[in-house]
Amino acid sequence: MESLRFPESFAWGAGTAAYQIEGGWDADGKGLNIWDTFTHQGGDRVFKNQTGDVACGSYTLWEEDLKCIKQLGLTHYRFSLSWSRLLPDGTTGFINQKGVDYYNKLINSLLAMNVTPLVTLYHFDMPQAIEDQGGWNSEKTTEVFEQYAKFCFSTFGDRVKFWITINEPIMVARLGYELGIFAPGKKEPGSGVYQSAHNMIRAHAKAWHAYTTIFKEKQKGFVSIALNSDWAEPLDPNSRDDQEARERYLMFELDWFAKPIFVDGDYPAVMKLEISRKLPEFTDEEKNMIRGTADFFCLNYYTTRKVKPLNVKQSGPSYSSDMGAEGIKDPEWVEAGVEWLAVVPWGLRKLLAYIKKFGDPEIHITENGFAQNDPPVLQDTHRWGYFRETLGEVLKAIKQDEVKVRGYFAWSLLDNFEWISGYNVRFGLFHVDFNQPNLPRTPYFSAIEYAKVVKGNELIYK
């Protein structure tokens, strides 16, 4: 039996997001958000027209979630705040005290359990009132977001020391403002994707500066942004075209956000060269404001692609044609529950090593997981195998590649509303029975095994 230990004080967590688990969509004064609107419009945008109106019921069943966290023995728990539950119209003009009370109960209970909260300010759920004024396409939203961030830092920051401003800005931009398949459903090929991303980077930087100048000295916390990326390999390692396509793929996916925030306040040169007419520009003042605005690196990783050039002649104006690269799954890779999720644990190790170029930051893997289709099996030995192999690659990154990985958060604590897949795709460590009114939680085999790793701070190979 070989035991491989993780560093002392390694953060072991699991994550959730407000819209995906809370339910209570109109309870106690909560305002509408874009996912309320998007799902209520029907039209088969979501699997079987399902909604997050009830979801896991965590707005009322939050103590059941705490039992799951305790059962896993987690040191950290990542969750997001519902902007419209706290500020129904998105502004501090009216504060919903019942929303504040809800998150205070959750935060205080976590701390009483010796669990450190990692709190996301924005996880896909823009207040509808702000979206109606332009959402992330409007520069004005950067100011509104800064005020929301200040409100959260002021209200919860005496107890919350780890903050994420925005989760996966690339997904918000691509799926919400280009393809239109996620809320708010805007289809603006080749334009909305860049403008919304531009404003999210500005908003993040403003929130970071607000924390650093107003709150950090007293609260002593840390602020970052959660960036997701595939790893990429050239389809043919000996092809110069494939190598260059692979480089563009990573630049358009990760460096697009990581370079301005961690390095120099500006976009990658290849993006500026390829799409100079479309890509908004940061002023010199903005570049100075944006660079260095993350206290640690938050990475969401799920899969890897083999990359070749895209035949641009076959596609109209779009982010993909601008990138000029196409990611392909190796047919030998196993799929985990959803078509896009090829299981490639070694890709995470390579991606972690790649991130060293952004100033060798301390890294938290803030999402990583594997899905099952509905109906799932509780004895998910295959899924635990994927987790264990992935954690083995994380250890190699730490011990052999000297990457400063400080924590790992499994996605997700619970089966939940998986966006346009509804309840048909299940990422939870805990099964949720959505057919029963009390929405009971039951641990999967992977949860029981993950708890053993957390308890021993080690990976055990039998």
Disulfide bonds with the S-S distance in Angstrom:
none
